[in-house]
Amino acid sequence: MNNLSQAETGIARRYLVALHGLEAAVPRSGENLDTDQAAVWTHNRDETRDRTRLFDSWCRRLCGFLGIPAGPALTDGGISFVV
């Protein structure tokens, strides 16, 4: 991060702002878990999973922008070996 240009620092900060909002939305999605259907509105049962995937996707984008590999928590599954 010490070697980023001013423009690159601005981009990284925008990623971090977006990630902060996405990360905060994941636990808040649990507030609606008790609602399956109300009037014509139907709760997305996969909201928490969808928000988590979106957050992870943005984390991988930030890693890609910074040129660093995503950690094991951000892999798409399977087996990962680190040597």
C-alpha positions as CSV (number, residue, x, y, z in Angstrom):
1,M,0.0,0.0,0.0
2,N,3.0,2.3,0.6
3,N,3.8,2.2,-3.1
4,L,0.4,3.1,-4.5
5,S,0.0,6.3,-6.5
6,Q,-2.4,8.9,-5.3
7,A,-5.0,7.8,-7.9
8,E,-4.5,4.1,-6.9
9,T,-5.0,5.1,-3.2
10,G,-8.2,6.8,-4.1
11,I,-9.5,3.6,-5.9
12,A,-8.4,1.4,-3.0
13,R,-10.3,3.8,-0.6
14,R,-13.5,3.5,-2.7
15,Y,-13.2,-0.3,-2.5
16,L,-12.8,-0.1,1.2
17,V,-15.9,2.2,1.6
18,A,-17.9,-0.2,-0.6
19,L,-16.7,-3.2,1.4
20,H,-17.6,-1.6,4.7
21,G,-21.2,-1.2,3.6
22,L,-21.4,-4.7,2.2
23,E,-19.9,-6.2,5.3
24,A,-22.3,-4.4,7.6
25,A,-25.3,-5.5,5.4
26,V,-24.5,-9.2,5.9
27,P,-25.4,-9.4,9.6
28,R,-28.3,-7.0,9.1
29,S,-29.8,-9.5,6.7
30,G,-30.5,-11.7,9.7
31,E,-33.1,-9.2,10.9
32,N,-35.5,-10.5,8.2
33,L,-35.0,-14.2,8.7
34,D,-38.3,-14.6,10.5
35,T,-40.3,-13.2,7.5
36,D,-41.1,-15.7,4.7
37,Q,-44.0,-13.9,3.1
38,A,-45.9,-10.7,4.0
39,A,-48.7,-9.5,1.8
40,V,-47.3,-9.5,-1.8
41,W,-43.7,-9.2,-0.6
42,T,-41.7,-12.4,-0.2
43,H,-38.3,-12.4,1.6
44,N,-35.3,-13.7,-0.2
45,R,-34.4,-16.8,1.8
46,D,-30.9,-16.6,0.3
47,E,-30.3,-13.0,1.3
48,T,-27.5,-13.7,3.7
49,R,-25.8,-16.1,1.3
50,D,-26.2,-13.6,-1.5
51,R,-24.8,-10.7,0.5
52,T,-21.9,-12.8,1.7
53,R,-21.0,-13.8,-1.9
54,L,-21.2,-10.2,-3.0
55,F,-18.9,-9.1,-0.1
56,D,-16.4,-11.9,-1.0
57,S,-16.6,-10.9,-4.6
58,W,-15.6,-7.3,-3.8
59,C,-12.8,-8.5,-1.5
60,R,-11.4,-10.6,-4.4
61,R,-11.7,-7.5,-6.7
62,L,-9.7,-5.4,-4.2
63,C,-7.1,-8.2,-3.9
64,G,-6.9,-8.3,-7.7
65,F,-6.5,-4.5,-7.9
66,L,-3.7,-4.5,-5.4
67,G,-2.0,-7.5,-7.1
68,I,-2.1,-9.8,-4.2
69,P,-3.6,-13.3,-4.0
70,A,-6.9,-13.7,-2.2
71,G,-6.6,-15.6,1.1
72,P,-8.0,-19.1,1.7
73,A,-11.3,-17.6,3.0
74,L,-11.9,-16.1,-0.5
75,T,-11.2,-19.2,-2.6
76,D,-14.1,-20.8,-4.6
77,G,-13.8,-24.0,-2.7
78,G,-11.8,-27.1,-3.3
79,I,-8.4,-27.7,-1.9
80,S,-5.8,-25.0,-1.7
81,F,-2.1,-25.7,-1.0
82,V,0.3,-23.0,0.1
83,V,4.0,-23.8,-0.1
